[in-house]
Each structure stands twice: as C-alpha cells, then as structure tokens.
Amino acid sequence: MIKQILIAFDQLLNTLIGGCADETLSSHAYRMHRDGKPWGFLRRVIDAIFFWQTEHCYESYISEKERRQLPPEFRSTRIPTT
C-alpha cells in the first residue's frame, strides 16, 4: 500500500509540471532527457536521489511501457471482447 501511495504522489508531481497524469516523474524525466528537452536535467537529479538503483529513470520508463504498476488484468494492451 505504501508503494502505491508513493507512486500516486510521484504521478501528482509529474502532473503538476505538465506531464501525463498516469506517468511517474522518473519516467517523464527519462523521456525529457532522451528527447533533449530543457527539463531533461531532472533525470540526473532523480537518478542521484535513487543512487542505489542503477538507471532509476530508465527503469521507470520501461516499467511504464510494460505497465508494471497496474493490476495484472490491466497490463494487457489487448481489449477483450465479450
């Protein structure tokens, strides 16, 4: 439960700086850095905060792409038909 609250707070911070509501700030920072955006420097800051994790922002980006933060039934990109 605590991890989910931290993810929700992270997503709120990301939304406050203009990011998508369902993306973490770490993932957004990776994309901004990758795309050469001015706020891309946040990747270095966030990676330094999470110094014990290798490539924190990149791993967050991959986690978002793979939908790891969602319940298993929501992770499929395929919409089931009834």
C-alpha positions, 0 to 999 in steps of 0.5 A: 500500500505504501508503494502505491501511495508513493507512486500516486504522489510521484504521478501528482508531481509529474502532473503538476509540471505538465506531464501525463497524469498516469506517468511517474516523474522518473519516467517523464524525466527519462523521456525529457532527457532522451528527447533533449528537452530543457527539463531533461536535467531532472533525470540526473537529479532523480537518478542521484536521489535513487543512487542505489538503483542503477538507471532509476529513470530508465527503469521507470520508463520501461516499467511504464511501457510494460505497465508494471504498476497496474493490476495484472488484468490491466497490463494487457494492451489487448481489449477483450471482447465479450 
